[in-house]
């Protein structure tokens, strides 16, 4: 692995982050728009919340396992095409196959299998890809690079909301899936040909044999898995806050249709998600750059407080403008959190374990989706007690998750 970081050129900010656009376009379309629509077609109306939650949970459990395994595999291995590149390319090509299988799925079981396979292939690419941050980017630039990453992700989310939301609203599911496939292939090519990978040569471990000995012989299994107390607390906090984000986002389409009685809820959900994406995109780069100078913790605490306020505003919202205000607050919170938190995670780990440890961070990322998937069951349960009672339960839970995650992050030592 590299023993020193090379200065980043302007083009490196682009090539290192281009694939994040496609991943964002894919998953921001999948969770709030495509999966709810496909599930609603495949199961009875009164089972849609539980069916959606189960499908999402299964896929994310698979992602939680596959992503760190794929990342760890590439930490200590290389090929003549590079350490990460073959997995990014191969995983993306299989994504195309499984996306086509999903759109043509005839029933819920086929949809479930295709979605599970998509999670496997996507995370085979995703795990190695995210290791580029600690591996190729100096700590003094990680906030900025992560800010650019989030700009790409938010532009992807905005494009998803506008394009896929309207396509789904018009019943053009196949066109929506073709758009996802197009962006996956284009950005994969940019990353594969544009990123200057440096193959693993054992130099880092040769320079620090005491680190290798400590990690391989003396460390406890818990330390080997989570690396440090700070990384573990960072992980738990990330899990709780991302659970809150998913609880607010994933059931937005159902909220608009059931509570606000909007006829074309898919198109309106797409528009609202676009506005939320704009709020995030505006804040991510300044937040990341400021965290390089001021430290990560103050900004994360501020984002948690904003998120809790936004979740409570959603709980009280009864009109579309009120939802817009609440969504903007949540969007600013998400922008600060995602930009700064990811740079912080890279600060807390050694560069030569980026694939494994940032892959393990998917316990929080995908695990949050699993916990939010259980929100579907909570939604159905409370709605059965009283019409639309499930939505206040969702948003109150989200506010509590924001508060708990913010309290926990106070115990993490800031590396800046």
C-alpha positions in Angstrom: 0.0 0.0 0.0 1.1 3.6 -0.5 3.3 4.9 2.3 2.8 8.6 1.3 -0.1 10.5 -0.4 0.3 12.2 -3.8 -1.1 15.6 -4.3 -4.5 15.5 -5.9 -5.1 17.1 -9.3 -8.4 18.8 -10.1 -9.3 15.8 -12.3 -8.8 13.5 -9.4 -11.7 15.0 -7.6 -13.9 14.1 -10.6 -12.6 10.6 -11.3 -12.5 9.5 -7.7 -16.1 10.5 -7.2 -17.9 10.0 -10.5 -19.2 6.5 -9.7 -20.9 7.9 -6.5 -23.3 9.7 -8.9 -24.5 6.4 -10.4 -24.7 4.7 -7.0 -26.8 7.6 -5.7 -29.0 7.5 -8.8 -29.5 3.8 -8.3 -30.3 3.7 -4.6 -32.2 6.9 -4.3 -34.5 5.6 -7.1 -34.7 2.2 -5.6 -35.7 2.8 -1.9 -38.3 5.6 -2.2 -39.7 5.1 -5.7 -39.0 1.9 -7.6 -39.3 -0.7 -4.8 -42.6 0.8 -3.3 -44.1 0.8 -6.8 -43.0 -2.7 -7.7 -44.1 -4.1 -4.3 -47.5 -2.4 -4.6 -48.0 -4.2 -7.9 -47.0 -7.6 -6.4 -48.8 -7.8 -3.1 -52.3 -6.9 -1.6 -52.8 -3.3 -0.5 -52.8 -4.1 3.3 -49.5 -6.0 3.1 -47.5 -3.4 1.1 -45.7 -1.8 4.2 -44.6 -5.2 5.6 -43.7 -6.5 2.1 -41.6 -3.5 1.3 -39.9 -3.6 4.7 -39.0 -7.3 4.4 -37.6 -6.8 0.9 -35.5 -3.9 1.9 -34.3 -5.6 5.0 -33.2 -8.8 3.2 -31.3 -6.9 0.6 -29.5 -4.7 3.1 -28.6 -7.7 5.3 -26.9 -9.2 2.2 -25.1 -5.8 1.6 -23.9 -5.7 5.2 -22.1 -9.0 4.7 -20.9 -8.6 1.1 -19.5 -5.1 1.2 -16.8 -5.6 4.0 -15.9 -9.0 2.5 -15.3 -7.6 -0.9 -13.4 -4.6 0.5 -11.2 -6.8 2.7 -10.4 -9.1 -0.2 -9.0 -6.3 -2.2 -7.1 -4.7 0.7 -4.2 -7.2 0.4 -4.6 -8.4 -3.2 -3.9 -6.9 -6.6 -4.1 -7.8 -10.2 -2.5 -6.4 -13.3 -5.7 -4.3 -13.7 -5.4 -2.9 -10.2 -6.6 -3.7 -6.7 -10.2 -2.3 -6.9 -10.8 -1.8 -10.6 -11.8 -5.4 -11.6 -14.4 -5.6 -8.8 -15.9 -2.2 -9.7 -16.2 -3.2 -13.4 -17.4 -6.8 -12.8 -19.9 -5.8 -10.1 -21.4 -3.1 -12.3 -21.8 -5.4 -15.3 -23.8 -7.9 -13.1 -25.8 -5.0 -11.8 -27.2 -4.5 -15.3 -28.4 -8.1 -15.5 -30.2 -8.0 -12.1 -31.8 -4.6 -12.7 -33.3 -6.0 -15.9 -34.5 -9.1 -14.0 -36.2 -6.8 -11.4 -38.2 -4.7 -14.0 -39.5 -7.9 -15.6 -40.2 -9.8 -12.4 -43.6 -11.3 -12.5 -44.3 -11.8 -8.8 -42.9 -10.9 -5.4 -40.6 -13.9 -5.1 -38.9 -13.2 -8.4 -38.5 -9.6 -7.4 -37.0 -10.5 -4.1 -34.4 -12.9 -5.6 -33.4 -10.3 -8.3 -33.1 -7.6 -5.7 -31.0 -9.8 -3.4 -28.6 -10.5 -6.3 -28.4 -6.8 -7.2 -27.3 -6.1 -3.6 -24.6 -8.7 -4.0 -23.2 -7.4 -7.3 -23.5 -3.8 -6.3 -21.6 -4.2 -3.1 -18.9 -6.2 -4.7 -18.2 -3.0 -6.6 -19.1 -0.6 -3.7 -16.8 -2.1 -1.1 -13.6 -1.8 -3.0 -14.6 1.6 -4.5 -15.0 3.4 -1.2 -11.5 2.3 -0.1 -10.1 4.9 -2.5 -10.7 7.7 0.1 -8.3 6.6 2.9 -6.0 5.0 0.4 -5.4 7.8 -2.1 -6.5 11.0 -0.3 -4.5 12.9 2.4 -6.3 13.5 5.7 -6.0 17.3 5.1 -8.1 17.0 1.9 -10.6 14.3 3.0 -13.3 16.8 4.0 -13.1 18.5 0.6 -13.0 15.3 -1.3 -15.9 13.9 0.7 -17.8 17.2 0.0 -17.3 16.6 -3.7 -18.4 13.0 -3.2 -21.6 14.3 -1.6 -22.2 16.8 -4.4 -22.1 14.0 -6.9 -24.4 11.9 -4.7 -26.8 14.8 -4.3 -26.8 15.7 -8.0 -27.6 12.0 -8.5 -30.4 12.2 -6.0 -31.8 15.3 -7.6 -31.6 13.7 -11.1 -33.3 10.6 -9.7 -36.1 12.5 -8.1 -36.8 14.5 -11.2 -36.3 11.8 -13.9 -37.3 8.6 -12.1 -40.1 10.2 -10.1 -41.8 11.4 -13.3 -41.1 8.3 -15.3 -42.6 6.1 -12.5 -45.6 8.6 -12.3 -46.2 8.1 -16.0 -45.9 4.3 -15.7 -42.6 4.0 -17.6 -40.8 1.7 -15.3 -38.6 0.2 -18.0 -37.3 3.6 -19.0 -36.5 4.4 -15.4 -34.4 1.2 -15.1 -32.6 2.0 -18.4 -31.6 5.4 -17.1 -30.0 3.7 -14.1 -28.1 1.2 -16.3 -26.8 4.0 -18.5 -25.4 6.0 -15.6 -23.9 3.0 -14.0 -22.0 2.0 -17.1 -20.8 5.5 -18.0 -19.5 6.4 -14.5 -17.9 3.0 -14.0 -15.9 3.6 -17.2 -14.8 7.0 -15.9 -13.6 5.5 -12.6 -12.0 2.4 -14.2 -9.9 4.4 -16.7 -9.4 7.6 -14.6 -8.4 6.6 -11.1 -4.6 6.1 -10.6 -4.5 3.0 -8.4 -1.4 2.1 -6.6 -1.0 -1.6 -6.1 -0.4 -3.2 -2.7 3.3 -4.0 -2.2 3.5 -4.7 1.5 5.5 -1.5 2.1 3.2 -0.1 4.8 3.3 -3.3 6.9 7.1 -3.5 6.4 7.4 0.0 7.8 5.2 -0.7 10.8 5.7 -4.4 11.7 4.6 -3.6 15.3 1.2 -2.6 13.9 0.9 -5.9 12.0 1.9 -7.9 15.1 -0.6 -6.0 17.4 -3.4 -6.4 15.0 -2.8 -10.0 14.1 -1.8 -11.5 17.5 -2.5 -9.3 20.5 -5.7 -7.6 19.5 -9.1 -9.0 20.6 -11.6 -10.2 18.0 -13.7 -7.1 18.8 -10.7 -4.8 18.1 -9.9 -6.7 14.9 -13.4 -6.2 13.7 -14.0 -2.5 14.8 -10.3 -1.3 15.0 -10.9 1.1 18.0 -13.4 2.3 20.5 -13.7 5.6 18.6 -14.5 3.8 15.4 -17.0 1.6 17.1 -18.8 4.6 18.7 -18.7 6.4 15.3 -20.3 3.3 13.8 -23.1 3.1 16.3 -23.8 6.8 16.0 -23.9 6.5 12.2 -26.3 3.6 12.4 -28.8 5.6 14.5 -28.7 8.8 12.5 -29.0 7.0 9.1 -31.9 5.0 10.5 -33.6 8.3 11.2 -32.9 9.5 7.7 -34.3 6.3 6.2 -37.4 6.4 8.3 -38.2 9.9 7.0 -37.3 9.2 3.4 -38.4 5.6 2.6 -42.1 6.0 3.4 -42.6 9.5 2.0 -44.5 8.2 -1.1 -47.0 6.4 1.2 -47.3 9.5 3.5 -48.1 11.8 0.5 -50.8 9.4 -0.7 -52.3 8.4 2.6 -52.1 11.5 4.7 -52.1 14.4 2.2 -54.3 12.5 -0.3 -52.2 13.5 -3.3 -53.3 11.7 -6.5 -49.9 11.4 -8.2 -47.9 10.7 -5.1 -44.9 9.2 -7.0 -44.3 12.4 -9.1 -44.8 14.7 -6.0 -42.4 12.5 -3.9 -39.9 12.9 -6.7 -40.2 16.6 -6.6 -39.8 16.8 -2.9 -36.8 14.5 -2.9 -35.3 16.8 -5.6 -35.7 19.8 -3.3 -34.2 17.8 -0.4 -31.3 16.9 -2.7 -30.7 20.5 -3.6 -30.6 21.5 0.1 -28.0 18.7 0.7 -26.0 19.6 -2.4 -25.7 23.3 -1.4 -24.3 22.4 2.1 -22.0 19.4 1.5 -18.8 21.0 0.2 -18.8 23.9 2.6 -19.4 21.5 5.5 -16.6 19.2 4.4 -14.1 22.0 3.9 -15.0 23.6 7.2 -14.5 20.2 9.0 -11.0 20.1 7.6 -10.3 23.3 9.5 -12.6 23.2 12.6 -12.8 19.5 13.3 -15.6 16.9 12.5 -17.5 16.7 15.9 -19.0 20.2 16.2 -20.6 20.0 12.7 -21.9 16.5 13.3 -23.5 17.5 16.6 -25.2 20.5 14.9 -26.5 18.3 12.1 -28.0 15.9 14.6 -29.9 18.7 16.3 -31.2 20.0 13.0 -32.3 16.4 12.0 -34.3 16.0 15.2 -36.0 19.3 14.6 -36.8 18.3 11.0 -38.3 14.9 12.0 -40.6 16.6 14.6 -41.6 19.1 11.9 -42.6 16.1 9.7 -44.6 14.7 12.5 -46.7 17.9 12.7 -46.9 18.5 8.9 -50.4 18.4 7.4 -49.9 20.3 4.1 -47.4 20.1 1.3 -45.7 23.4 2.1 -45.1 22.2 5.7 -43.6 19.0 4.4 -41.4 21.1 2.2 -40.1 23.2 5.1 -39.5 20.0 7.2 -37.7 18.4 4.3 -35.4 21.3 3.8 -34.4 21.2 7.4 -33.7 17.5 7.2 -31.9 18.1 3.9 -29.4 20.6 5.4 -28.9 18.1 8.3 -28.2 15.2 6.0 -25.8 17.3 3.9 -23.7 18.3 6.9 -23.8 14.8 8.4 -22.9 12.7 5.3 -20.1 15.0 4.2 -18.4 15.3 7.6 -19.2 11.9 9.0 -17.6 10.0 6.1 -14.4 12.0 6.3 -14.3 11.4 10.0 -14.6 7.6 9.5 -11.6 7.7 7.1 -9.7 9.7 9.8 -10.3 6.9 12.3 -8.8 4.0 10.4 -5.4 3.1 8.9 -5.2 3.6 5.1 -4.1 0.0 4.5 -7.4 -1.3 5.9 -9.8 1.0 4.0 -11.6 -1.7 2.2 -12.3 -3.8 5.3 -13.1 -1.1 7.7 -15.1 1.2 5.5 -16.8 -2.0 4.3 -17.6 -2.8 8.0 -19.1 0.7 8.1 -21.8 -0.7 6.0 -23.1 -2.4 9.2 -24.3 1.1 9.9 -25.3 2.1 6.4 -27.1 -1.0 5.4 -28.1 -1.8 9.0 -29.9 1.5 9.1 -31.9 0.3 6.1 -32.7 -2.9 7.9 -34.0 -1.0 11.0 -35.9 1.4 8.8 -37.4 -1.6 7.0 -38.8 -2.6 10.3 -40.6 0.7 10.2 -42.8 -0.8 7.6 -44.2 -3.2 10.1 -44.6 -0.4 12.6 -46.4 1.7 10.0 -48.9 -1.2 9.3 -49.4 -1.9 13.0 -50.3 1.6 14.0 -52.3 2.3 10.9 -54.4 -0.8 11.8 -55.1 0.8 15.2 -56.2 4.1 13.7 -56.0 5.5 10.2 -52.6 7.1 9.5 -51.4 6.7 13.1 -48.3 5.0 11.8 -46.7 8.1 10.3 -46.4 10.0 13.6 -44.9 6.9 15.1 -42.3 6.8 12.3 -41.3 10.4 12.7 -41.2 10.4 16.5 -38.9 7.3 16.2 -36.7 9.2 13.7 -36.4 12.1 16.1 -35.3 9.8 19.0 -32.8 8.1 16.7 -31.3 11.5 15.8 -31.0 12.4 19.5 -29.4 9.1 20.5 -26.9 9.2 17.7 -25.9 12.8 18.5 -25.3 11.9 22.2 -23.2 8.9 21.3 -21.0 10.9 18.9 -19.9 13.1 21.8 -17.8 10.2 23.0 -15.7 10.0 19.8 -12.3 11.7 19.8 -12.0 14.2 17.0 -8.8 13.5 14.9 -8.7 17.0 13.4 
